[in-house]
Amino acid sequence: MGYVLFISTYYMKTHNSKIITVGIITVPLSPGRKYYQVCGDSYISTAHSEWLKSAGLSILAIPYTTKDFQWYFERINGLYLPSGGVFASNSREYYNCCKEFMKLAIDANDNGDYFPVWGGCMGFQQMLIIADGKDNLDNFLERFDSFGNLELPLIFTDEGVNGKMMAKAKKSNPDYIIKLMSEDCTLNNHMMGISPEKFNKSKLLRNFYRVVSYNYDRKGNKFVSTIEAKEYPFYGVQWHPERDIVNMKYFSDFFASEVFKNKHIILIPQNKRLQKKKINCMTYSGNIYKNCYFYWHQKTSMHNKNLCSVLNLGDPVDNRI
């Protein structure tokens, strides 16, 4: 934490108070869900933003409906694809937005503009489908019994434990790697994913990413749980480090150290920031996240911020998250 804050303070003092910013693509509200449209157009769990802020990063919410891909890209220092309640198969617009930003990230890195990307759970799955190169939104991912707060240790591959993501821990804190491998410390809440077998069958996917770790679901089915790109600063986790800020600080600090390498310095005007409201979303998220930011891309007669707050209180829920 101290190392990242030191970099942040130094950078801000020597670069005209420039704030290091990660763009998070907002998640569509699920059609058919109880609070669809009343609560806005999209949302992001506060767990994601707080996890990134704990590493000294600022956040910019990017509407998944945007067509201003280049404009946003030039104003962020890294990209974060969060978890959420939709799938690529039922939200093609969201997938296309992720794909456009991934293309920009690849082009930027190819041209010497170091630009990192992190994907979590649903975001991780978008990265897999994009890298496979066939836009197979309906059938590429496989089903797993890993929903409902399944806690697991990581099973590292030889290539993964010697890769970029785990390099600092291996050098200066090997006990942390042992902890990740021996304790049920990574939280899983996914129904879709990919097996190592299917991962390796996709030539484009296996050439682009390496498997850092894998796990087994409740039925003994093996799934890829962590990846990193071989030639790019792109990282993905099928699990949820944002749900445990303290114990997973290593990963937020690692991503922040990557983001601080980016040199974008164009400021973001306040009028380009989405309207948002922080709401208790335990009911909406199926008791996974306590609070979410709901975003209004534009004002319409279907939106009602006050009604959204009342609806999301719902029945008494477990607030332990």
Backbone torsions as a table, in degrees:
resi	resn	phi	psi	omega
1	MET	NA	-46.1	-178.5
2	GLY	-62.3	-39.2	179.9
3	TYR	-62.1	-45.4	-178.7
4	VAL	-68.0	-40.8	179.3
5	LEU	-65.4	-35.4	177.4
6	PHE	-62.5	-46.0	178.2
7	ILE	-61.1	-44.5	-177.9
8	SER	-60.4	-46.7	-178.7
9	THR	-64.0	-44.7	179.7
10	TYR	-62.1	-45.3	-177.3
11	TYR	-63.7	-42.8	-177.4
12	MET	-68.5	-33.9	-179.8
13	LYS	-72.8	-30.4	-173.5
14	THR	-104.1	0.4	-179.3
15	HIS	-131.5	48.2	174.9
16	ASN	53.0	42.8	176.7
17	SER	59.1	29.6	178.0
18	LYS	-66.8	130.7	-178.9
19	ILE	-97.3	134.2	179.5
20	ILE	-78.5	122.4	-168.5
21	THR	-124.0	133.4	173.4
22	VAL	-106.5	129.1	175.3
23	GLY	-86.1	129.1	175.5
24	ILE	-112.7	122.2	177.0
25	ILE	-75.8	124.1	-177.4
26	THR	-67.5	156.3	-175.9
27	VAL	-99.8	131.6	178.6
28	PRO	-62.2	143.7	168.5
29	LEU	-67.5	142.4	-175.6
30	SER	-78.4	120.4	175.7
31	PRO	-56.4	137.8	179.6
32	GLY	92.7	-16.8	177.7
33	ARG	-73.3	158.6	-170.6
34	LYS	-56.7	-37.2	-172.0
35	TYR	-107.2	19.4	-177.9
36	TYR	-58.2	131.5	177.0
37	GLN	73.9	-41.6	178.1
38	VAL	-55.8	-41.2	-175.5
39	CYS	-88.3	11.2	177.6
40	GLY	114.0	-154.2	-174.7
41	ASP	-112.4	-23.1	-176.6
42	SER	-163.0	175.3	-178.6
43	TYR	-154.1	164.8	171.4
44	ILE	-143.6	132.1	174.4
45	SER	-63.8	138.5	177.5
46	THR	-64.7	-20.0	179.2
47	ALA	-59.3	-38.2	179.7
48	HIS	-65.9	-48.7	-177.6
49	SER	-66.2	-39.2	-179.8
50	GLU	-67.6	-36.2	178.1
51	TRP	-63.2	-42.4	178.9
52	LEU	-71.7	-40.1	179.2
53	LYS	-64.1	-29.8	179.5
54	SER	-63.9	-18.9	178.5
55	ALA	-101.8	13.0	175.6
56	GLY	86.5	18.8	-177.7
57	LEU	-102.4	146.4	172.7
58	SER	-94.0	157.9	-173.6
59	ILE	-120.5	137.8	170.6
60	LEU	-125.7	119.1	176.3
61	ALA	-78.3	126.6	179.5
62	ILE	-110.0	119.2	-179.1
63	PRO	-63.3	132.8	-178.1
64	TYR	-65.2	-12.8	179.1
65	THR	-89.8	-0.4	-174.3
66	THR	-64.1	152.1	169.7
67	LYS	-116.6	0.1	-178.6
68	ASP	-92.1	55.3	-174.4
69	PHE	-60.3	-49.3	-177.4
70	GLN	-64.4	-39.2	-179.4
71	TRP	-59.7	-48.6	179.2
72	TYR	-66.9	-41.9	-175.2
73	PHE	-58.8	-40.5	-178.3
74	GLU	-69.2	-13.2	-175.1
75	ARG	-110.2	7.0	177.3
76	ILE	-124.5	157.4	-178.0
77	ASN	-105.4	-4.2	177.4
78	GLY	-172.0	166.6	-177.1
79	LEU	-124.9	140.9	-179.9
80	TYR	-128.2	121.9	177.0
81	LEU	-103.5	108.1	-170.1
82	PRO	-84.7	173.5	170.5
83	SER	-77.1	166.0	179.0
84	GLY	179.5	-176.6	-172.0
85	GLY	-99.9	20.9	176.4
86	VAL	-121.8	165.0	177.2
87	PHE	-119.4	157.1	177.2
88	ALA	-55.6	-34.3	-175.8
89	SER	-67.9	-24.7	-179.2
90	ASN	-115.1	10.8	176.8
91	SER	-147.5	73.1	-177.5
92	ARG	-63.2	-34.3	-179.3
93	GLU	-62.7	-40.2	177.6
94	TYR	-64.9	-45.4	178.7
95	TYR	-58.5	-45.2	-178.7
96	ASN	-62.9	-36.0	177.6
97	CYS	-64.3	-47.6	177.4
98	CYS	-58.4	-42.3	-178.0
99	LYS	-64.1	-41.9	-179.5
100	GLU	-63.7	-41.1	179.1
101	PHE	-70.0	-35.3	176.7
102	MET	-64.9	-38.0	176.3
103	LYS	-60.7	-44.1	179.4
104	LEU	-63.7	-39.4	-179.8
105	ALA	-65.3	-40.8	178.1
106	ILE	-64.8	-47.1	-179.9
107	ASP	-61.4	-41.5	-179.4
108	ALA	-61.9	-48.2	180.0
109	ASN	-63.7	-36.9	178.0
110	ASP	-63.1	-24.3	-177.7
111	ASN	-106.7	21.3	173.4
112	GLY	85.7	6.5	177.7
113	ASP	-97.6	96.6	-175.3
114	TYR	-65.6	114.6	-174.2
115	PHE	-138.1	110.4	-176.5
116	PRO	-88.9	155.6	178.1
117	VAL	-135.2	139.5	174.6
118	TRP	-126.6	132.9	175.7
119	GLY	-122.9	134.0	179.7
120	GLY	-120.4	123.6	176.0
121	CYS	55.9	-100.3	178.8
122	MET	-60.6	-39.8	177.4
123	GLY	-64.0	-39.4	174.1
124	PHE	-57.7	-43.1	-179.7
125	GLN	-67.0	-37.0	175.7
126	GLN	-60.6	-42.9	-179.2
127	MET	-60.8	-39.2	178.8
128	LEU	-63.7	-48.7	-177.4
129	ILE	-63.9	-41.6	179.8
130	ILE	-61.5	-45.9	-177.3
131	ALA	-67.1	-28.8	178.0
132	ASP	-64.6	-26.2	170.6
133	GLY	82.3	5.5	-176.0
134	LYS	-114.5	0.2	-178.1
135	ASP	51.4	39.2	-178.9
136	ASN	-85.4	78.2	-174.7
137	LEU	-72.1	-25.1	-172.6
138	ASP	-90.9	-32.8	-168.8
139	ASN	-126.6	-2.8	-176.0
140	PHE	-72.5	-42.2	-179.0
141	LEU	-78.1	154.7	179.0
142	GLU	-112.9	162.3	-178.1
143	ARG	-94.4	141.4	178.8
144	PHE	-137.3	153.6	176.9
145	ASP	-95.3	74.1	-176.3
146	SER	-132.6	23.6	179.1
147	PHE	-91.5	170.2	173.9
148	GLY	76.0	46.7	173.3
149	ASN	57.9	54.2	175.5
150	LEU	-83.5	113.8	-178.2
151	GLU	-96.8	130.9	-174.2
152	LEU	-141.9	152.8	167.3
153	PRO	-79.8	159.7	176.5
154	LEU	-86.6	140.3	173.3
155	ILE	-107.8	101.0	-175.3
156	PHE	-77.0	143.6	168.3
157	THR	-82.8	160.5	176.7
158	ASP	-60.2	-41.6	179.6
159	GLU	-66.0	-38.1	-178.0
160	GLY	-70.4	-45.1	-177.9
161	VAL	-67.7	-20.2	177.4
162	ASN	-101.1	9.8	-177.4
163	GLY	-87.4	-170.0	-173.8
164	LYS	-71.3	-41.1	-175.1
165	MET	-61.9	-39.6	-174.1
166	MET	-99.3	6.1	-174.1
167	ALA	-60.9	-45.5	-177.7
168	LYS	-65.6	-41.7	179.3
169	ALA	-65.0	-41.0	-179.4
170	LYS	-62.8	-35.6	-176.8
171	LYS	-80.6	-44.1	-170.3
172	SER	-115.2	-13.2	-177.9
173	ASN	-148.1	64.1	-178.4
174	PRO	-62.5	-23.0	177.6
175	ASP	-63.3	-29.7	179.3
176	TYR	-68.5	-38.2	176.3
177	ILE	-63.6	-40.9	177.6
178	ILE	-62.1	-40.5	177.8
179	LYS	-60.8	-45.8	-179.9
180	LEU	-63.4	-31.4	-177.0
181	MET	-85.6	-19.9	-171.5
182	SER	-113.8	-16.6	-177.2
183	GLU	-112.6	150.4	175.4
184	ASP	-77.6	79.0	-169.7
185	CYS	-118.8	-6.0	176.9
186	THR	-105.9	126.5	-173.7
187	LEU	-93.2	126.7	-179.3
188	ASN	-113.1	136.6	176.8
189	ASN	-145.3	59.1	-177.2
190	HIS	-133.0	148.0	175.0
191	MET	-107.4	-18.5	180.0
192	MET	-116.9	158.2	178.8
193	GLY	176.6	-157.3	179.9
194	ILE	-144.4	140.1	176.6
195	SER	-82.2	154.1	174.6
196	PRO	-57.6	-33.3	179.6
197	GLU	-62.9	-46.7	180.0
198	LYS	-71.4	-35.7	175.3
199	PHE	-55.2	-47.6	-176.0
200	ASN	-74.3	-18.6	177.5
201	LYS	-74.8	-22.0	179.3
202	SER	-90.0	107.5	-176.5
203	LYS	-60.3	-45.3	-179.1
204	LEU	-63.9	-41.4	-178.0
205	LEU	-66.0	-49.7	-177.0
206	ARG	-69.8	-25.1	176.4
207	ASN	-77.2	-24.8	-176.8
208	PHE	-89.4	-44.4	-177.4
209	TYR	-114.9	154.5	167.2
210	ARG	-110.3	148.8	176.1
211	VAL	-82.2	119.1	177.9
212	VAL	-85.5	-40.2	179.4
213	SER	-151.9	163.4	174.5
214	TYR	-140.9	169.7	179.8
215	ASN	-148.7	176.5	175.2
216	TYR	-120.8	137.6	176.9
217	ASP	-80.2	-174.1	-175.5
218	ARG	-62.5	-24.2	-178.2
219	LYS	-98.3	8.4	178.4
220	GLY	84.3	11.7	179.1
221	ASN	-85.1	133.3	-174.0
222	LYS	-86.4	131.3	178.5
223	PHE	-134.1	151.3	176.0
224	VAL	-72.8	129.3	-176.7
225	SER	-113.6	-21.3	178.5
226	THR	-146.5	139.1	177.5
227	ILE	-135.5	159.6	167.7
228	GLU	-145.9	145.3	179.9
229	ALA	-71.3	148.9	-177.6
230	LYS	-77.8	-33.4	-174.3
231	GLU	-120.1	-1.8	-175.9
232	TYR	-131.0	157.7	177.1
233	PRO	-83.0	58.8	-179.2
234	PHE	-114.1	133.6	-174.6
235	TYR	-138.7	143.5	-179.1
236	GLY	-143.6	143.1	177.5
237	VAL	-131.0	135.1	175.9
238	GLN	-80.3	-15.3	-178.2
239	TRP	-99.5	-171.2	-168.2
240	HIS	-125.9	80.4	176.3
241	PRO	-64.4	-25.2	-179.1
242	GLU	-66.9	-14.6	179.4
243	ARG	-83.1	-4.1	179.8
244	ASP	-143.9	76.6	-171.7
245	ILE	-58.3	-40.9	-175.5
246	VAL	-67.8	-54.7	-175.5
247	ASN	-74.8	-19.5	-179.9
248	MET	-107.9	21.2	178.8
249	LYS	-61.7	-30.0	179.0
250	TYR	-54.9	-42.0	-174.3
251	PHE	-76.7	-37.0	176.2
252	SER	-67.9	-37.6	177.0
253	ASP	-67.1	-37.9	177.5
254	PHE	-62.4	-47.9	-179.9
255	PHE	-63.6	-40.0	178.0
256	ALA	-60.6	-40.1	178.7
257	SER	-62.3	-30.4	175.4
258	GLU	-74.0	-42.9	-178.2
259	VAL	-63.7	-36.8	-178.8
260	PHE	-65.5	-12.2	178.3
261	LYS	-80.8	-15.1	-178.4
262	ASN	-79.0	147.0	-172.7
263	LYS	-110.5	9.2	178.9
264	HIS	-61.1	135.5	-175.7
265	ILE	-132.5	7.8	-178.6
266	ILE	-74.7	127.6	-177.1
267	LEU	-77.5	158.9	-177.2
268	ILE	-107.5	116.9	178.8
269	PRO	-66.6	146.1	-177.1
270	GLN	-60.3	-32.6	-177.7
271	ASN	-71.8	-5.7	176.0
272	LYS	-98.1	1.7	178.4
273	ARG	-88.9	137.5	-176.7
274	LEU	-69.1	145.3	168.8
275	GLN	-66.9	138.9	-177.4
276	LYS	-144.7	162.4	174.5
277	LYS	-145.5	131.0	179.4
278	LYS	-84.1	125.4	-172.6
279	ILE	-137.1	142.7	172.1
280	ASN	-63.9	117.4	-174.3
281	CYS	-120.3	25.3	178.7
282	MET	-59.5	-42.1	179.4
283	THR	-65.2	-47.1	-177.2
284	TYR	-63.8	-39.1	-174.4
285	SER	-89.6	7.4	-179.8
286	GLY	68.0	37.8	179.0
287	ASN	65.6	25.7	178.2
288	ILE	-94.5	-46.9	-178.9
289	TYR	-118.8	140.8	-178.5
290	LYS	-76.4	-47.9	-177.0
291	ASN	-129.8	147.5	176.2
292	CYS	-135.4	152.8	166.2
293	TYR	-93.0	122.9	174.0
294	PHE	-98.7	136.6	-173.2
295	TYR	-116.9	141.4	174.9
296	TRP	-108.9	111.9	179.4
297	HIS	-72.1	-35.7	175.0
298	GLN	-157.2	155.0	-177.7
299	LYS	-78.1	131.3	174.3
300	THR	-138.9	168.2	-179.4
301	SER	-69.1	-15.9	-178.7
302	MET	-81.3	-15.7	-175.8
303	HIS	-89.8	142.5	178.2
304	ASN	-152.7	97.0	-176.1
305	LYS	-60.0	-42.0	-177.7
306	ASN	-66.1	-44.2	178.8
307	LEU	-64.1	-36.1	178.8
308	CYS	-59.7	-42.8	179.8
309	SER	-61.1	-41.9	-179.2
310	VAL	-67.1	-45.7	-178.2
311	LEU	-61.6	-41.2	-174.1
312	ASN	-74.9	-10.7	173.4
313	LEU	-66.4	-39.5	173.7
314	GLY	53.6	-152.7	176.8
315	ASP	-81.2	164.2	176.4
316	PRO	-54.6	133.8	-177.1
317	VAL	-129.3	165.8	178.3
318	ASP	-79.8	117.2	-174.5
319	ASN	-103.8	30.6	-175.1
320	ARG	-77.7	-14.7	-176.9
321	ILE	-67.6	NA	NA
